Each structure stands twice: as structure tokens, then as C-alpha cells.
């Protein structure tokens, strides 16, 4: 399940952090806002490798939401 993968790989197994991030992403109005939130709050907090497959999949799902 992708939710489990993202929680473990991207949020250090912290389900609450994952749920909070998804809740905030669901409230933004554009992909620009979503990416700004990710880069300012999430990527640095969880030390994401932007080239990793998990990060790429997560961002791809977010982008699809706004298409």
C-alpha cells in the first residue's frame, strides 16, 4: 500500500505527520502552494532525497490532484 510506503519512507514511520501533511495538502488551492508547503515544511524536516523513487511518486500523486 502506498500510504504505508510513504508513511515509512517519507515521514519516518510517523503516521500522524503523514496525515497532517495530507490534510494540509488537501486544503491548498494550487500545485504551486502544494510544492511550496512541501519544500518549506516537509522536505527539510524529514530530509527528503528529492531523487528517490518514493519522493517522486508522492509528488506525482500530488501533481495529478491539480490536473
Protein Blocks (a to p, Z undefined) as FASTA:
>chain_A
ZZlmmmmmmnnopaklmmmmmmmmmmpcbfklmmmmmmmmmmmmnopafkbmklmmmmmm
mmmmmZZ
